[in-house]
Amino acid sequence: MTMKLWLAGITGLVIGILAAAAQAFANVEPPEAYAVCMVCHPATIVQWLMNNYLGTQVPLPSAFVLFPSLLAVGIVIGSMSAANRNGELGWRRHPGKKKYMAVLFGFIIANLGLLVAGCPLRIGLLVSYGSVTYTILLAALVGGIGLACVYLRLREE
């Protein structure tokens, strides 16, 4: 077991050094920092549709210039078909007293996600590339999660 961990660590180190050398000496650009995000990808779909059908010039990531990112569509279709297959698909009543608060909070979270320009996975990828801006955003994200935990703990008491 220990030998496998060492082997994985050495493999990761060698790949990291080779990637850094390729970037420094061969001008190889890193891939765009895109992860599985239900905020970024729907925004990219809307931007792509606006550019291709409305004639706008909204900047798009280079990975999605020819075709839109259909990841969000695939996740929704896949989750709905899985729920249907297992007999779980259907409308459910919201258990809370303020039924529209979930919609409001979802709207706020989606807009804050767009303001931050991504999700925690993308922030982590950009921090690993050395972005100072996203390092600050990651610290703010961790601080916000910590404050939310403290708030929930105090509210519980």
C-alpha positions as CSV (number, residue, x, y, z in Angstrom):
1,M,0.0,0.0,0.0
2,T,2.8,2.5,0.9
3,M,4.7,1.7,-2.3
4,K,1.6,2.5,-4.4
5,L,1.3,5.9,-2.7
6,W,4.9,6.7,-3.3
7,L,4.6,5.6,-6.9
8,A,1.5,7.8,-7.4
9,G,3.4,10.8,-5.7
10,I,6.4,10.3,-8.0
11,T,4.2,10.0,-11.1
12,G,2.4,13.2,-10.2
13,L,5.7,15.0,-9.5
14,V,7.2,13.9,-12.9
15,I,4.0,14.9,-14.8
16,G,3.9,18.3,-13.0
17,I,7.6,19.0,-13.8
18,L,7.2,17.9,-17.5
19,A,4.0,20.1,-17.8
20,A,5.8,23.1,-16.3
21,A,8.8,22.5,-18.6
22,A,6.6,22.2,-21.7
23,Q,4.8,25.4,-20.7
24,A,8.1,27.3,-20.1
25,F,10.2,26.1,-23.0
26,A,7.8,24.9,-25.7
27,N,5.1,27.6,-25.3
28,V,2.5,24.9,-24.6
29,E,-0.6,26.7,-23.1
30,P,-2.5,25.0,-20.3
31,P,-6.1,24.0,-20.9
32,E,-8.8,26.4,-20.0
33,A,-9.9,25.9,-16.4
34,Y,-13.3,24.6,-16.9
35,A,-14.9,22.0,-14.5
36,V,-18.4,20.6,-14.0
37,C,-20.3,23.6,-13.1
38,M,-24.0,24.3,-13.4
39,V,-23.4,28.1,-13.4
40,C,-20.6,28.5,-15.9
41,H,-21.8,26.1,-18.6
42,P,-25.4,27.4,-18.9
43,A,-23.9,30.9,-19.1
44,T,-21.6,29.7,-21.9
45,I,-24.6,28.2,-23.7
46,V,-26.5,31.5,-23.5
47,Q,-23.4,33.4,-24.7
48,W,-22.9,31.0,-27.6
49,L,-26.6,31.2,-28.6
50,M,-26.4,35.0,-28.5
51,N,-23.3,35.1,-30.7
52,N,-24.6,32.7,-33.2
53,Y,-28.3,33.6,-33.5
54,L,-28.5,37.3,-32.4
55,G,-25.2,38.5,-33.9
56,T,-23.6,39.7,-30.7
57,Q,-19.9,39.5,-29.9
58,V,-20.0,38.3,-26.3
59,P,-16.5,36.9,-25.5
60,L,-16.5,33.1,-25.3
61,P,-13.8,30.7,-24.0
62,S,-11.9,29.3,-26.9
63,A,-13.0,25.8,-26.1
64,F,-16.6,26.7,-26.9
65,V,-16.3,28.9,-30.0
66,L,-17.5,26.3,-32.5
67,F,-19.9,24.3,-30.3
68,P,-21.6,25.3,-27.1
69,S,-20.9,23.5,-23.8
70,L,-23.8,21.0,-23.5
71,L,-22.7,19.6,-20.2
72,A,-25.5,21.3,-18.2
73,V,-28.1,20.0,-20.7
74,G,-26.7,16.5,-20.4
75,I,-26.7,16.6,-16.6
76,V,-30.4,17.7,-16.5
77,I,-31.5,15.1,-19.1
78,G,-29.5,12.4,-17.4
79,S,-30.7,13.2,-13.9
80,M,-34.3,13.4,-15.1
81,S,-34.1,10.1,-17.0
82,A,-32.5,8.4,-13.9
83,A,-35.2,9.8,-11.7
84,N,-37.9,8.6,-14.1
85,R,-36.3,5.1,-14.3
86,N,-36.3,4.8,-10.5
87,G,-39.9,6.2,-10.1
88,E,-38.7,9.4,-8.4
89,L,-39.6,12.0,-11.1
90,G,-42.4,14.4,-10.2
91,W,-43.2,17.6,-8.6
92,R,-42.8,17.9,-4.9
93,R,-44.1,20.5,-2.4
94,H,-41.5,22.6,-0.7
95,P,-41.5,21.7,3.0
96,G,-40.7,25.2,4.3
97,K,-43.1,27.9,5.2
98,K,-41.6,30.5,2.8
99,K,-41.9,28.6,-0.4
100,Y,-40.4,31.2,-2.7
101,M,-37.2,31.7,-0.7
102,A,-35.6,28.7,-2.4
103,V,-36.2,30.3,-5.8
104,L,-34.8,33.6,-4.5
105,F,-31.7,32.0,-2.9
106,G,-31.1,30.0,-6.1
107,F,-31.2,33.1,-8.1
108,I,-28.8,34.9,-5.7
109,I,-26.4,31.9,-5.7
110,A,-26.4,31.7,-9.5
111,N,-25.6,35.4,-9.9
112,L,-22.9,35.3,-7.2
113,G,-21.4,32.3,-9.1
114,L,-21.3,34.3,-12.3
115,L,-19.8,37.3,-10.4
116,V,-17.0,35.1,-9.1
117,A,-16.7,33.7,-12.7
118,G,-17.1,30.1,-11.8
119,C,-17.4,27.4,-9.3
120,P,-15.1,26.2,-6.6
121,L,-13.5,23.6,-9.0
122,R,-12.6,26.3,-11.5
123,I,-11.3,28.6,-8.7
124,G,-9.1,25.7,-7.5
125,L,-7.8,25.1,-11.0
126,L,-7.0,28.8,-11.5
127,V,-5.3,29.0,-8.1
128,S,-3.1,26.0,-9.1
129,Y,-2.1,28.0,-12.2
130,G,-1.0,30.8,-9.9
131,S,-3.8,33.4,-10.3
132,V,-3.6,35.9,-7.4
133,T,-7.1,37.1,-8.1
134,Y,-8.5,33.6,-7.7
135,T,-6.4,33.0,-4.6
136,I,-8.2,35.9,-3.0
137,L,-11.5,34.6,-4.2
138,L,-10.7,31.1,-2.8
139,A,-9.9,32.7,0.6
140,A,-13.2,34.6,0.4
141,L,-15.1,31.4,-0.4
142,V,-13.5,29.6,2.5
143,G,-14.2,32.5,4.8
144,G,-17.9,32.7,3.6
145,I,-18.3,29.0,4.2
146,G,-16.8,29.3,7.7
147,L,-19.1,32.2,8.5
148,A,-22.2,30.3,7.3
149,C,-21.2,27.3,9.5
150,V,-20.8,29.6,12.5
151,Y,-24.2,31.2,11.8
152,L,-25.9,27.9,11.5
153,R,-24.3,26.6,14.7
154,L,-25.3,29.8,16.6
155,R,-28.8,29.6,15.2
156,E,-29.1,26.0,16.4
157,E,-28.4,26.9,20.0
